């Protein structure tokens, strides 16, 4: 990753379904968040009090469709691994 403000791609399989997601860092005054479109839903990932990423702020339901919470946890883990260079 070239810099904290550069978008990057996550490519992985979840429950045997391939995912290719663009992660767009959103730098604010004192923190950085990550915007990701998951199954047509705009999701924001921000650090919680323990420093772990969580999905917040955006609706997780779109046209009666709920995004799998375990998928969101998996994406959060993958973002952290990428950002931390693991």
N, C-alpha and C positions, 0 to 999 in steps of 0.2 A: 504494500500500500504506500503510495507516494506521500500522502499527508493526511492529517486528520479530517481535512475538509473535502477530500476527494471521494466521490462515490466508488463503491466496489461491489463485486458480484459474489453471491453465495450460490454454489452449485452442490446439491446434495439430494439424497433420496430419503423420503419419510414415508413409512408404511408402504414401501415398494412403489411410490409415486415420485418421479423426478421433479425437482424444484430448481428453478433458476430465478433468483431474486436480486434486484438491485437495491443496495443499502445506501441511502443518501444521508450523510452526516448533516446535522443541523446544529451549528455552533451558536450558543447563546452566551450572554455575558459571563456566567460562572459555571456553565455546564455544557455538555454535548449530548445531544439526543440523536437517534437514528430513525429515519422514516423508511418504511418498507411497505410495499403493496403486496398483501397476501390474500389470495383468492378474491380479488377485486375489492378488498377492504384496505384502507390506509391505516397502518398501525405505527404508533410512535413507541420506541423503546428508550427508556430513561433509567438511570441508576437509582436504586432505592437506598435506604439508609445504610444497608450492609454492603453497598457497592456492586450489587448484582443487577443486571438489566431486567426490567419487567415491561410488559406491554401495558400502556396507559393512554388515556386521553381521547382516543379515537373510538368510534363505534366498531365493535367486533361482529356486528350483524349487518348484513347487506342483503336486501330483498329476501328476508326470511332465512338467510344462510348464516350459520354460526361457524366461526373459525375454531378449529380444534385447539383447546388450551395447551395440550402437550406439544403441538406443532409450534405454537408461539414460544414455549419454553425452549424448544430445540433451536429455534432461530435465535433467540436471545443468547444461548450458549455459544452458538457458532459466530455471532457478531463479536462477543467478548474474546473468543479464541483468535479471531482474525485481527482485532484491534490490538490485542496483547502480543501478537506475533507467534502464537503457538501453532 
